[in-house]
């Protein structure tokens, strides 16, 4: 098996995490797969685990904005 296949998931995660940080998400210290975005009283939770994601937000408008940015 080629060596790059082991590094590819890590590289994908790093690229995606870097993009989330550029959108002002914060990577939690307790769980590196969980990113949080807060705007006023609205909060977005983004869980990035291998090739699976979970995205939830306090308001549908903010959720739509995040989905559009992604």
Residue pairs with C-beta under 8 A, 6 or more apart in sequence:
9 50
9 51
12 51
13 48
13 50
16 48
17 27
17 35
17 48
20 27
20 35
20 46
20 48
21 27
21 35
23 37
23 66
23 69
24 37
25 35
25 36
25 37
25 44
25 46
26 35
26 36
26 37
26 38
27 34
27 35
28 34
28 35
28 36
33 47
33 48
33 49
34 45
34 46
34 47
34 48
35 45
35 46
35 47
35 48
36 43
36 44
36 45
36 46
37 43
37 44
37 46
37 66
38 44
39 62
41 58
42 57
42 58
42 59
42 62
43 57
43 58
44 55
44 56
44 57
44 58
44 62
44 63
44 66
45 54
45 55
45 56
45 57
46 53
46 54
46 55
46 66
47 53
47 54
47 55
55 63
55 66
55 67
56 63
57 63
57 66
